[in-house]
Amino acid sequence: FFGHFSHRSEWQLIKIDYKSVFTRECTQGDYQTWHLLNQGDPCVMGQKQMFMKRRPGSHCMQRKDYPRVFSAESCICTASDFECDYGYDRRGDGYCSPSFWFYPTAVSGSCSHGRSDFNGTGYRQVVSNNCKQGMKELYTARRQPCPTQPPRGLQLVTSDGRLMALMGNNVTFLVSLEEGDSLKMNIWFDFGDGITVSYSNLSWAEDGIKHVYKTAGLFRVTTLAENSLGFDSATLYLHITCPVERLHLSAPVVALQNTEVNLTALAWPMHSRIVMFFWWIGNSTEPIITLKGSLSHRFSFEGMTTVTVQVSSGNTILQDTRTVAVQEFFKSLLLSFSSNLDEYNPDIPEWRQDMEKVIKAALLKVSDVPKQNLLVALFPGIPTIAELFLLPHTDQPGSSSRSKEELIRISEVLISVLNQNLVEFELKPAPLVDSSSTQHTSALLMLLAVVFVGLAVFSIYKFKRKIPWIHVYAEVNHEKEQEMIGSVSQSERMPKMTPSDFTSQVELLDNELQVRIKACRGRGASAGLARSDEYEFRSGRVTKRSSAEAP
């Protein structure tokens, strides 16, 4: 025996010695026979068994080789010695019948023509049952030759069970057949991309059939099994995806209220039938889902409306957003530019956004249009073309006819201003700036250094008369002041020039700098150290003006 005294104690092994009680070994006379019965039936598991047990009152010790079973005899098989086979259920009358999903006439796929297989009867002998004869011959499965049957139950799946794969990856297809001679079966595959393969029997496809798709799309994969008695087919629809790298949403800058407009989303690379577009318009809580990158929509409310599109392809999701000004009416003008501007057009969204700000700022200087009522949009591509939008005042009282007349008046004024060459802007080449944190720090330090040098120069210029070591410069300026005072009167005769009256090199540089500043202020252009190109509107066009031309 073994156990433990409490839950906290370790296991204890207890050995009991009965030698003081059973002082002798059992003999033949100490035993009697005992029959095992099952509710009075001596046949248990197909056998009649007789056991030997010790007589009551015999206090003897049994030997290790004590034979417990005295005799065993097999019984005649009855229905109770059998159970229902796989695919069969026992009915109320005790007989086994096929289940609703089981086809007893079906032949195993491994049963080919010229071989034999067991034909089940719906019964099988209970495990460890030793009955003989009787109903055993009736219930035992019989071997019979495999019949030739047409293929049935052809199935086609992928090895991972998924219906989606990435372009360029291996896809493994598995084929199985419920009925039919697999060794005498022709198998044909169509991968949907123009490639087909065939095999003389199904054994060639036991390990799967591998295929690589070189293009993205939705493919219809078909397999066909055929023999002399018939055929069967299976179909699978496979999605081959490719990650989307870029997304661009094209939407009108201004749209009329309750008028249908087209929204277009361009995805690169673009593969039809596998890309899904989600459109969010305004404050909508549910998106509009399309399989094409275009959508027709009517805006019902005036104001600025945000349009967002998301593209989903495989595990990739990209998003782009545009803002549309919805108005009851508006006025627009097309602006074309000279070909020399195309030389500086890299045709990228960032350049177009910068040019829109430049053109808008130039137009605002010569017009009294509020900033929020004037919009400029540059079209992609070359030649460079822009469109000017004039929006009505949202807070202006009065009828819509007055607002329309006001827009017409403003547009005529702008056209007149453009025809008179009163609108101009200046483009300056700028260095490329990295967006990393290191470059931001360097730019900030350089800005601080420039400010410090500027303050130092200003201090020297302001207090130059009080600094002893620059007395020559102060003396030159003093002589310059005397010369300017003497030249005010036109009636006085010019005195004789001396070497000290000639302007020094420092003063010449100072005068040239002042003249340039005044010239730039007069033209309304900004001064820069780098070379600049100027453009002006002429009859709705922007032309390049040389540096020698008058402003």
C-alpha positions in Angstrom: 0.0 0.0 0.0 1.1 3.6 -0.4 -0.3 7.0 0.7 0.4 9.9 2.9 -0.7 10.9 6.4 -1.7 14.5 5.5 -1.7 16.8 2.4 1.5 18.3 3.6 3.4 15.1 4.2 5.3 13.1 1.6 4.1 9.8 0.1 4.5 6.8 2.4 4.9 3.1 1.3 3.4 0.5 3.6 4.2 -3.2 3.3 2.0 -5.8 5.1 3.3 -9.3 5.8 0.5 -11.9 6.0 2.7 -14.8 6.8 1.6 -14.9 10.4 -2.1 -15.3 9.2 -1.6 -17.5 6.1 0.9 -20.1 7.3 0.6 -22.5 4.4 0.3 -22.6 0.6 -3.0 -23.5 -1.1 -3.6 -27.0 -2.4 -6.0 -28.4 -5.0 -8.6 -29.0 -2.3 -8.6 -25.4 -1.3 -10.1 -24.3 -4.7 -13.6 -24.5 -6.3 -14.8 -23.6 -9.8 -16.7 -20.4 -10.6 -18.6 -19.6 -13.9 -18.7 -16.0 -15.3 -22.2 -15.1 -16.4 -23.7 -12.1 -18.2 -27.3 -11.9 -16.9 -27.4 -15.6 -16.9 -25.7 -16.0 -20.3 -22.4 -17.9 -20.0 -21.1 -16.4 -23.3 -19.2 -13.2 -22.6 -17.2 -11.6 -25.4 -17.8 -14.8 -27.5 -16.3 -17.2 -24.8 -17.5 -19.4 -22.0 -14.9 -19.1 -19.2 -14.5 -21.1 -15.9 -12.4 -19.6 -13.1 -10.8 -21.2 -10.0 -11.2 -19.3 -6.7 -10.4 -20.1 -3.1 -13.0 -21.9 -1.0 -14.5 -19.8 1.9 -12.6 -20.6 5.1 -9.4 -21.7 3.4 -6.7 -19.6 5.0 -3.9 -20.4 2.7 -1.5 -18.4 0.5 -1.8 -18.6 -3.3 1.3 -19.2 -5.4 2.5 -16.8 -8.1 1.8 -19.3 -10.9 -1.8 -19.8 -9.7 -4.0 -20.5 -12.8 -7.1 -18.3 -12.4 -8.8 -19.4 -15.8 -9.6 -23.1 -15.5 -11.2 -23.5 -19.0 -12.3 -21.2 -22.0 -14.5 -22.2 -24.9 -15.6 -20.1 -27.9 -19.3 -19.5 -28.5 -21.3 -19.4 -31.7 -21.4 -15.8 -33.1 -24.7 -13.9 -32.7 -25.8 -10.4 -33.6 -24.7 -9.1 -30.2 -21.1 -9.9 -31.1 -21.1 -7.3 -33.9 -21.3 -3.5 -33.9 -22.2 -1.0 -36.7 -19.3 -0.3 -39.1 -18.0 3.2 -40.0 -20.7 5.2 -41.8 -23.6 3.1 -40.3 -26.0 3.8 -37.5 -28.1 1.3 -35.5 -31.8 1.7 -35.9 -34.6 1.1 -33.5 -35.1 -2.5 -34.7 -31.4 -3.3 -34.0 -30.2 -3.4 -37.6 -27.4 -1.1 -38.9 -28.2 1.2 -41.8 -26.1 3.8 -43.7 -25.9 7.3 -42.4 -27.3 10.2 -44.4 -23.8 11.3 -45.4 -22.4 7.9 -46.3 -22.5 6.2 -49.7 -22.0 2.5 -49.3 -21.6 2.0 -53.0 -18.7 4.4 -53.1 -15.3 2.9 -54.0 -12.1 4.0 -52.3 -9.8 6.1 -54.4 -7.0 3.6 -54.0 -9.2 0.9 -55.5 -8.0 0.8 -59.1 -9.0 -1.3 -62.0 -7.6 -4.9 -61.8 -7.4 -4.9 -58.0 -9.8 -6.0 -55.3 -11.2 -4.3 -52.2 -13.4 -5.3 -49.2 -17.1 -4.6 -49.6 -18.5 -3.8 -46.2 -21.8 -5.2 -44.9 -22.4 -2.5 -42.3 -21.2 -4.7 -39.4 -17.9 -5.4 -37.8 -17.0 -7.8 -35.0 -16.4 -6.2 -31.6 -12.8 -5.8 -30.7 -11.4 -8.8 -28.6 -14.6 -10.8 -29.2 -13.7 -14.5 -29.8 -16.9 -16.0 -31.2 -16.8 -18.3 -34.1 -19.0 -19.4 -37.0 -22.7 -18.6 -36.6 -23.5 -15.2 -38.1 -19.8 -14.3 -38.6 -19.9 -15.4 -42.3 -23.0 -13.2 -42.8 -21.6 -10.0 -41.2 -17.9 -10.2 -42.3 -16.8 -8.0 -45.3 -16.1 -9.8 -48.5 -13.4 -9.1 -51.0 -14.5 -8.2 -54.5 -12.8 -6.8 -57.6 -12.7 -3.0 -57.9 -15.2 -1.8 -60.4 -14.4 0.9 -63.0 -16.3 4.1 -62.0 -16.4 7.6 -63.4 -14.6 10.2 -61.3 -16.7 11.9 -58.6 -16.0 14.3 -55.8 -13.0 16.1 -57.3 -11.8 18.8 -54.9 -9.2 21.6 -55.5 -7.7 23.6 -52.7 -4.4 25.4 -51.9 -1.9 24.0 -49.5 -2.4 26.8 -46.9 -6.1 26.9 -47.4 -6.0 30.6 -48.5 -7.5 32.1 -51.6 -5.0 35.0 -51.8 -1.3 35.0 -52.6 1.4 37.6 -53.4 2.6 38.1 -57.0 5.8 36.2 -57.6 5.3 33.6 -54.8 4.8 29.9 -55.2 1.2 28.7 -55.0 0.7 25.0 -54.3 -2.6 23.3 -55.4 -3.8 20.1 -53.9 -6.3 17.7 -55.7 -8.3 14.9 -54.1 -10.9 12.5 -55.6 -13.6 10.7 -53.6 -14.5 8.1 -56.3 -12.8 6.8 -59.4 -9.6 4.9 -60.4 -6.8 7.4 -59.7 -4.3 5.3 -61.6 -6.5 5.4 -64.8 -7.4 9.1 -64.5 -6.2 11.9 -66.7 -5.8 15.2 -64.8 -5.8 18.6 -66.5 -5.1 22.0 -64.9 -5.8 25.5 -66.1 -4.2 28.2 -63.9 -6.2 31.0 -65.4 -3.2 33.0 -66.7 -2.9 31.2 -70.0 -0.8 28.2 -68.7 -2.2 24.7 -68.6 -0.6 21.3 -67.5 -1.9 17.7 -67.7 -0.9 14.4 -66.0 -1.6 10.8 -67.0 -2.8 9.9 -63.5 -3.6 11.5 -60.1 -0.5 10.0 -58.4 1.7 12.7 -60.1 -0.2 15.4 -58.2 -0.1 13.8 -54.7 2.6 16.2 -53.5 0.8 19.2 -54.9 1.2 21.3 -58.1 3.2 24.5 -57.8 2.7 27.6 -59.9 4.0 31.1 -59.9 1.8 34.0 -61.1 3.8 36.9 -62.7 0.9 39.3 -62.8 -1.7 40.4 -60.3 -5.4 39.9 -60.7 -8.3 37.5 -60.0 -7.7 34.1 -61.7 -10.1 31.2 -62.3 -8.2 28.0 -61.6 -9.9 24.9 -63.0 -9.0 21.2 -62.8 -10.6 18.3 -64.8 -10.4 14.6 -64.0 -11.5 12.2 -66.8 -11.6 8.5 -67.6 -13.4 6.3 -70.1 -16.7 6.4 -68.1 -16.9 10.2 -67.4 -15.3 13.3 -65.9 -15.6 15.7 -63.0 -14.3 19.2 -62.5 -13.5 21.7 -59.7 -13.0 25.4 -59.8 -11.1 27.8 -57.5 -10.9 31.6 -57.7 -7.5 32.9 -56.6 -6.6 36.5 -55.8 -3.0 37.5 -56.7 -2.2 40.8 -55.1 0.6 43.3 -55.5 1.3 46.1 -52.9 0.2 49.6 -53.9 3.1 52.1 -53.8 1.4 55.4 -54.6 -2.1 56.9 -54.6 -3.3 60.2 -56.1 -6.8 61.6 -55.7 -8.0 63.9 -58.5 -11.0 66.1 -57.5 -12.3 69.5 -58.7 -11.1 72.5 -56.7 -14.6 74.1 -56.9 -17.9 72.2 -57.6 -21.4 73.5 -58.2 -24.0 72.5 -55.6 -26.2 69.6 -56.5 -24.2 69.0 -59.7 -22.6 65.7 -60.5 -18.8 65.7 -60.5 -16.3 63.0 -61.1 -13.8 61.9 -58.4 -10.8 59.9 -59.7 -8.2 57.9 -57.7 -5.1 56.7 -59.4 -3.1 53.9 -57.8 0.4 52.7 -58.9 0.8 50.0 -59.9 -2.8 49.7 -61.0 -4.2 46.2 -61.3 -7.9 45.8 -62.0 -10.3 43.7 -60.0 -8.1 43.3 -57.0 -8.0 46.9 -55.7 -10.8 48.2 -53.5 -11.5 51.9 -53.0 -13.1 53.4 -49.9 -14.6 56.9 -50.4 -15.2 59.2 -47.4 -17.0 62.4 -48.3 -17.6 65.1 -45.7 -18.6 63.9 -42.3 -20.0 60.6 -43.5 -19.7 57.7 -41.1 -19.9 54.9 -43.7 -17.6 54.8 -46.8 -18.7 54.3 -50.4 -16.9 51.1 -51.6 -16.0 50.7 -55.3 -13.8 48.4 -57.4 -13.0 51.2 -59.8 -11.0 54.3 -59.1 -13.8 56.7 -60.1 -16.9 57.9 -58.4 -19.7 60.3 -59.4 -21.1 62.4 -56.6 -23.4 65.4 -56.0 -22.5 67.8 -53.1 -25.7 69.0 -51.4 -24.2 71.6 -49.0 -22.2 74.7 -49.7 -18.8 75.2 -48.1 -15.5 73.4 -47.9 -16.0 69.6 -48.1 -13.2 67.1 -47.5 -12.9 64.0 -49.8 -10.8 61.1 -48.6 -10.1 58.0 -50.6 -8.4 54.8 -49.3 -7.1 52.0 -51.5 -6.7 48.5 -50.2 -4.7 45.8 -51.9 -3.6 42.8 -49.9 -2.1 44.0 -46.6 -1.5 47.5 -48.0 -3.7 50.6 -47.4 -2.9 54.0 -48.7 -4.9 57.3 -48.3 -5.2 60.6 -50.1 -7.3 63.7 -49.3 -8.6 66.7 -51.2 -10.8 69.7 -50.3 -13.6 70.8 -52.6 -15.2 74.2 -52.4 -18.9 73.7 -53.0 -20.7 76.8 -54.3 -24.0 77.7 -55.8 -22.1 79.6 -58.6 -18.5 80.7 -59.3 -16.4 82.3 -62.0 -13.2 80.7 -63.4 -10.5 81.8 -65.8 -7.8 79.7 -67.5 -4.3 81.0 -67.3 -1.6 79.8 -69.7 2.1 80.4 -69.4 5.0 80.9 -71.8 7.2 77.9 -72.7 10.2 79.2 -70.7 8.3 78.4 -67.5 8.1 74.8 -68.6 11.9 74.6 -68.3 11.5 75.0 -64.5 8.5 72.7 -64.2 9.5 69.3 -62.6 5.8 68.2 -62.8 5.6 67.2 -59.2 2.8 68.0 -56.7 5.1 70.0 -54.4 6.1 72.4 -57.2 2.5 72.9 -58.3 1.5 73.7 -54.7 4.3 76.3 -54.4 3.4 77.9 -57.7 -0.3 78.1 -56.7 0.7 80.2 -53.6 3.0 82.4 -55.7 0.4 83.2 -58.3 -2.3 83.7 -55.7 -0.1 86.1 -53.8 0.6 88.1 -57.0 -3.1 88.4 -57.9 -4.0 89.5 -54.4 -1.6 92.4 -54.6 -3.5 93.9 -57.6 -7.1 93.1 -56.6 -9.4 93.7 -53.7 -10.6 90.1 -53.6 -10.5 88.5 -50.2 -8.0 85.7 -49.8 -10.6 83.1 -49.1 -12.6 83.9 -52.3 -9.7 83.4 -54.7 -8.3 79.9 -55.5 -5.6 78.9 -58.0 -5.1 75.3 -59.3 -2.3 74.1 -61.5 -2.9 71.2 -63.8 -0.4 68.3 -63.9 1.8 68.0 -66.9 3.5 70.2 -69.4 2.7 72.9 -70.8 2.0 74.6 -67.5 -1.7 75.6 -67.3 -3.6 77.1 -64.3 -7.2 77.8 -63.5 -8.3 80.8 -61.4 -11.5 80.5 -59.4 -13.5 83.4 -58.0 -15.9 82.5 -55.3 -18.9 84.6 -54.0 -18.9 86.2 -50.6 -20.6 84.0 -48.1 -21.5 86.8 -45.8 -22.6 89.3 -48.4 -26.3 90.2 -48.1 -28.5 90.4 -51.2 -29.7 88.2 -54.0 -27.6 85.7 -56.0 -27.9 87.9 -59.1 -26.0 90.7 -57.4 -23.3 88.2 -56.3 -23.0 87.0 -59.9 -22.7 90.5 -61.2 -20.0 91.2 -58.6 -18.0 88.1 -59.7 -18.3 89.2 -63.4 -17.1 92.6 -62.5 -14.1 91.2 -60.5 -13.2 88.9 -63.4 -13.2 91.8 -65.9 -11.0 93.8 -63.6 -8.5 90.9 -63.3 -8.5 90.4 -67.1 -7.8 94.1 -67.5 -5.0 93.9 -65.0 -3.5 91.0 -66.7 -3.7 92.6 -70.1 -2.0 95.7 -68.8 0.9 93.7 -67.5 0.4 94.8 -63.9 0.8 91.3 -62.4 4.2 89.9 -62.0 6.0 87.4 -59.8 9.6 86.3 -59.3 11.0 82.8 -59.1 14.2 82.2 -57.2 16.2 78.9 -57.1 16.3 77.6 -53.6 18.6 74.9 -52.1 17.2 71.5 -51.2 16.5 71.1 -47.5 16.5 67.7 -45.9 13.6 67.1 -43.5 15.7 65.2 -41.0 16.3 66.5 -37.5 20.0 67.1 -38.2 19.4 69.4 -41.1 16.8 71.4 -39.0 19.4 71.9 -36.3 22.0 73.0 -38.8 19.6 75.5 -40.4 18.7 76.9 -37.0 22.3 77.4 -36.1 23.0 79.1 -39.4 20.0 81.4 -38.9 21.3 82.4 -35.5 24.7 83.1 -36.9 23.3 85.3 -39.6 21.3 87.3 -37.0 24.3 87.7 -34.8 26.5 89.0 -37.7 23.7 91.3 -38.7 23.4 92.8 -35.3 27.2 93.3 -35.2 27.2 95.1 -38.5 24.3 97.3 -37.4 26.1 98.2 -34.2 29.3 99.1 -36.0 27.3 101.2 -38.5 25.3 102.9 -35.8 28.2 103.8 -33.5 31.0 104.0 -36.1 31.8 107.7 -35.1 32.6 106.6 -31.6 35.0 103.8 -32.6 38.6 105.1 -33.0 39.9 102.6 -35.4 37.4 103.4 -38.1 38.0 107.2 -38.2 38.9 107.1 -41.9 35.4 105.8 -42.8 33.8 108.4 -40.7 35.9 111.1 -42.2 34.9 110.0 -45.7 31.3 110.1 -44.8 31.9 113.6 -43.3 33.4 114.8 -46.5 30.5 113.2 -48.4 28.0 115.2 -46.3 29.8 118.4 -47.0 29.8 117.6 -50.7 26.1 116.9 -50.7 25.4 120.1 -48.8 27.5 122.1 -51.2 25.7 120.7 -54.3 22.3 121.7 -53.2 22.5 125.2 -54.7 22.5 125.3 -58.5 23.8 128.9 -58.7 27.1 128.2 -56.9 30.1 127.4 -58.9 31.7 124.0 -58.5 34.9 124.2 -56.5 38.1 122.6 -57.6 38.3 118.9 -56.9 41.1 117.6 -54.6 42.2 114.0 -54.1 40.3 113.9 -50.8 37.0 114.7 -52.6 37.0 111.4 -54.6 34.7 108.8 -53.2 36.4 105.9 -51.5 35.7 102.3 -52.4 33.7 101.7 -49.2 31.4 104.6 -50.0 31.0 103.3 -53.6 29.8 99.9 -52.3 27.5 101.6 -49.9 26.0 103.8 -52.6 25.5 100.8 -55.0 23.8 98.8 -52.3 21.4 101.7 -51.5 20.6 102.1 -55.2 19.8 98.4 -55.6 17.5 98.5 -52.5 15.6 101.5 -53.9 15.3 99.9 -57.3 13.9 96.6 -55.9 11.4 98.6 -53.7 10.2 100.5 -56.7 9.6 97.3 -58.8 7.9 95.5 -55.9 10.4 92.5 -56.3 12.4 90.8 -53.6 16.2 91.0 -53.6 18.3 87.9 -53.5 21.9 86.8 -53.9 21.1 84.1 -56.4 20.0 84.6 -60.0 16.3 85.2 -60.4 13.8 85.0 -63.2 10.8 87.4 -63.5 7.5 86.6 -65.1 4.6 88.9 -65.9 1.0 88.3 -67.1 0.3 89.5 -70.5 -3.2 89.0 -71.9 -3.7 86.0 -69.7 -0.2 84.6 -70.3 2.9 84.8 -68.3 6.1 85.7 -70.2 9.7 85.9 -69.0 11.2 89.4 -68.8 15.0 90.1 -69.2 16.9 91.9 -66.5 17.5 94.9 -68.8 13.8 95.5 -69.4 12.1 98.3 -67.5 9.8 97.3 -64.7 
